[in-house]
Amino acid sequence: MQGTMLWFNADKGYGFIQTEDDERLYVARTGFATDHEPQPRCKGREVSFQREIAEGDARAVNVAFVERGEPRRARLRKGRGGSSL
């Protein structure tokens, strides 16, 4: 499954993911895949994960950040340091 990281609190060790189906899933620090540790500014980042039911509640496990192709580049605006085309 895929979704968006709503937020993650590193001090508390948990956060929430918004799924493509508009479901909010709990994610613990231990729910992240190897080499995909939660980052301080992960809000809004796309993630892939598996949905698991534990103690009657749904949660995300095996969470990994989705890599983007090329990084976005800022568009230069006329009169703000950029050259006019």
N, C-alpha and C positions, 0 to 999 in steps of 0.2 A: 504494500500500500504506500501511498505518498500523501504528504500533507505539509503544513507550515508550522514552524516552531513559534508558539505564542510567546512563551517566555521560559527562562530557566534561571533559578536562583542557586548559584554555586555554593553559597553558605549553607543553605538548607538541603541541597542535594536533590532537588526535584523541580519539575516544571510541567508544562502542558503543550500538547500538539493539537492543532486543528486539522482534522482529516478532510479529504476531498468531499466527504459526505456530511460535513458540518458537525462532526462529533468531536468533543474534547476528550483527549486521552491523557492520562497521567503518565509521566515518564520519570523514572528515578535515574540517578547517576549510574547505577549498575545496569541500566537498560540500554546503554549505548554500546555500539559495536566496537571492537578493537580498532584503535587508531582514529576514532571519531569521538573523542572526549568533548563534553559540552564546552562551549566557548563563551567568554563574557558577553559578547555582542552577537548572539545567535538568534535574536528575535527577528522573525520574518524570513528566516532562511528555510529553504525547501529541504525536506528530509524524507527518507524512505524508512519503513519500519514494518514490523509484524505486530498484529493485534493479538493479545493474549488475555484470557479470562483467568483472574486469580482472586480467590475468596469472594466470588460473585461480582467483582468489578473488572471492567476492561482497562487494560493499560498497554502502552507501547513498549516493545522490546526490540533488540537488535537495530536500534536507531542509528542511521548513518546520514551525514549531510550529502545532499545531491550536488555534485560538482557542476559548475556552469562551464559552458564552452569557452568563450572569450570574455575577458573582463570588460565591463562597460567602460566606455570612454566619455569623458565630459565633452559636451558640445561647446564650442567657442562661440560667443556672441559678439557681434559687431560692437566696438566701443568698450569692450571689457577685456582688453589684452589680446584678443584674437585678431587675425587678419581678415579683412573682408574678401569675400570670394566673388 
